Amino acid sequence: MGIENFCPVSVSVYGNDNRSIVDAMQHFGPQCRAVVTLDPENVTEEQLDEMHGFGVRGVRLNFKSKGETPSRQVLQAILLRVAGFIRSRGWFIQLYLGLSQVQLIADLIPTLGVRVVLDHMASPDPGSSAASQDGYAELLQLLQDGLVFVKISGTYRFAELPDLDEFARELIRAGPRNTVWASDWPHTGGPVSVVDGKSYSSYRQIDTGAFIGKCFGWCDHNERQIHNLFVNNPRALWLG
């Protein structure tokens, strides 16, 4: 695929165990950055400094995979706490939550003093059009104001979204310099099998080439926008 720089992101099943990513970072070198998960109550300054040296540049807060829908008050407390201990390092917060939750934090994001990234196009509910959902207007406004980055990724997780193509186009139009492509590899959440009484979830079979082609279409095949989505914007976010 010709990828020179890349950024692995902590997978939810590992919880706060970042050993696999840290190990990988030591092998890949300076062309790699990473996003980890942390327990803000137990992480030390020394651990943060060590991870920064390896190339870590962001903390992921994963609510969606756990089925959590925290209140505005809880979200605010968590975001302020995490922003407080990463701000001096220039790290960003990566949020995996539902589109409807964006409205709960839209006015908080500009006050955090750190960059904010929204996973998987802010994860709209596939049961209705994105444009009709709570959080849609706030998301577009945040993009237009340059206050968030949105990852164009993981669309197979909401493939039944009625207005998926238009939603993706609207995100890119609203944030031409704040949308970034991501593969979402290795595509967790596949069929589950049981072996010796233990459940094992396999990876989904996703055609990454076809997804890239869809992204070209969402960029209206504009070469400058394609270059922004795949090169310039990720570089500004993860290597900046």
Secondary structure, DSSP 8 states (H G I E B T S, - for coil): -----B--B--GGGTT--HHHHHHHHHH-TTB-EEE---TTT--HHHHHHHHHHTEEEEEEE-TTTT----HHHHHHHHHHHHHHHGGGT-EEEEE--HHHHHHHTTTGGGSSSEEEEGGGG---TTS-GGGSTTHHHHHHHHHTT--EEEE--GGGGTT-TTHHHHHHHHHHH-TTTEEE---TT-----EEEETTEEEE------HHHHHHHHHHHTTT-HHHHHIIIIIHHHHHH--
